[in-house]
Amino acid sequence: MSVYLQVDNISKSYGDKLLFSDVSFSINRGQKTGLIAGNGAGKTTMLNIIAGLDNPENGKIIVNKDINISYLRQNPDLNSENTVIEQVFSSSDKLVSAVKNYEKALEEENLKDIQKTSEQMDLLQAWDYERKIKQVLSILKIYDLNQSVSELSGGQKRRLSLANALINNPDFLIMDEPTNHLDFEMIEWLEEYLDKEKITLLLVTHDRYFLDKVCDYIIEISDETSYIYRGNYAYYLEKSSERRTKNIADVEKAKNLLRRESEWMNRMPQARATKAKYRIAGFYKLKDKASKNLSEKKLNLEIETQRLGKKILELFNINKSFDDKILVKDFSYKFSRNEKIGIVGVNGVGKSTFLNVITENIPPDSGTIEKGETVVYGYYKQETPIFEQGKKVIEIITDIAEYISLGTGKNLSASQFLEYFMFPVKMQYNFVEKLSGGEKRRLYLMTVLMKNPNFLIMDEPTNDLDIMTLNVLEDYLLNYSGCLIIVSHDRYFTDKVAGNLFVFEGNGIIRNFPGNYSSYKEYKKETEATQEKEIKKKNEPKKKSVNTSSKKKMSYKEKTEFEGLESEIENLSSVRETIETELNSGKLTTKDFTEKSKRLSELIEQIDEKEFRWLELSELV
């Protein structure tokens, strides 16, 4: 088996903070590996070192020189002077270059270049690859290939980077949080794509469903070292639990043995210089092992919630549009105590706009919002706020309050509260800009929860939080006594926390679904299957029973016509389905949409005529 990557005893620190020490592992061809660690433990740093963007303090990285590597970074590194098509096809790979030249010739409608590039596509057998590229771009909703990269939103840049990483046909793909800024449909497609593709993969993700489906190998960085698990995420959970239990037992055993050895050391001082040297050395090793603190740091959220009155939040016929795009249409709802609502829908459908409307950050176009007097919002937004440069971690908290009240009736100082959120005293006096992305998100979460909100709104709370923090946050939200609304692309998180959903279906339609995401997905699958059967049944030619005793005999010409009609109807129906799919895709230009709509009307008329004629002739059979 070919080794793609060998990591030998590497270590890395930032200032006086040790991220990891003497870490070793290898990745073989075809292996799909997930990297798990807490926030600030060095996941992104590890990926940067492997990709050659950073250097370890000691140890070495050996990468197979014969392979092509793509690295999807958390913060896309794109050339703002490129167009989308230039960025998508920024690769020297022959297949990628051939497709790029062909697409450019089509865009410019240059017949000579189209013929020339088509011949090159034939020569390289690149047509299947071109279809794959178009599938990737379509799924990730990248349509305008001539748009400037500088004009794209953060989410669009992230999807463009993902498309670029997949399209460049890498042998070894490194991905840092690939599901960020993707909706459920995109994530499920990417999950299936990576699961089926014969590709070597190393990824960091907080999406546990994704990790479990895609990866067959887990590397955990914990206690500044690494642990290897040859299995998926479910296997890792089982074996890591066994490892921790065994370590605790080993430490207890070492403590018991240490007591006996300590007695010997205290009793026999004169004998230490000669025959007891090995035993003395063993004593000190045993002392190190017994003094290990295996009690893991855990974030235990017990924040007080302010009392919530009878009237909470009532929405009456809310409407909101931007230009000619309808985002919320005639929506009404009365919120109740302890409600936990998940919001789902594709990107750009209006989820964040809806949150800003109900929190009165932006006004609705029409409709009424009535908020109860006791409601205190806590709005955890998708974008981490830019903390003031030069501020220390503890100053971010003390600027809001010196003391924080917990649900236990206990008050904590700002420093104690930071320790409660896994920021040790030493770390509290670091500058905020030195924190990792996940640590900044955890600090931001503190600033929201310390205000004791009773109506909590969380827009993509799972971004950049590690799996350990997410587990604790989920448990906190399940026991949260106020109202909760979450928007999250993390299916596991949504499944666990949300009891019902607001499903954004597009054109302002918001459906209230009583159940979690997995229930909704199953419902949607069954509904689509039923609709498909009904359409198929509707398009099937209807056979009519006839009185055979009085029917007219079919002529030779009519018989020939009858035999051809069935295949004609089938072919026309197939063309009709293709055009309907194209019209629903949202990818057509106005001109193409008009032409295809006209063609669809003609097809429906033709099919109706031929079905009627088929019924007429069937009476003569």
Secondary structure, 3 states (H helix, E strand, C coil): CCEEEEEEEEEEEECCEEEEEEEEEEEECCCEEEEECCCCCCHHHHHHHHCCCCCCCEEEEEECCCCCEEEECCCCCCCCCCEHHHHHCCCCCHHHHHHHHHHHHHHHCCHHHHHHHHHHHHHHCCHHHHHHHHHHHHHCCCCCCCCEHHHCCHHHHHHHHHHHHHHCCCCEEEEECCCCCCCHHHHHHHHHHHHHCCCEEEEECCCHHHHHHHCCEEEEEECCEEEEECCCHHHHHHHHHHHHHHHHHHHHHHHHHHHHHHHHHHHCHHHCCCCCHHHHHHHHHHHHHHCCCCCCCCCCCCECCCCCCCCCEEEEEEEEEECCEEEEEEEEEECCCCCEEEEECCCCCCHHHHHHHHCCCCCCCEEEEEECCCCCEEEECCCCCCCCCCCEHHHHHHCCCCEEEECCCCEEEHHHHHHHCCCCHHHHCCEHHHCCHHHHHHHHHHHHHCCCCCEEEEECCCCCCCHHHHHHHHHHHHCCCCEEEEECCCHHHHHHHCCEEEEEEECCEEEEECCCHHHHHHHHHHHHHHHHHHHHHHHCCCCCCCCCCCCCCCCHHHHHHHHHHHHHHHHHHHHHHHHHHHHHCCCCCHHHHHHHHHHHHHHHHHHHHHHHHHHHHHCCC
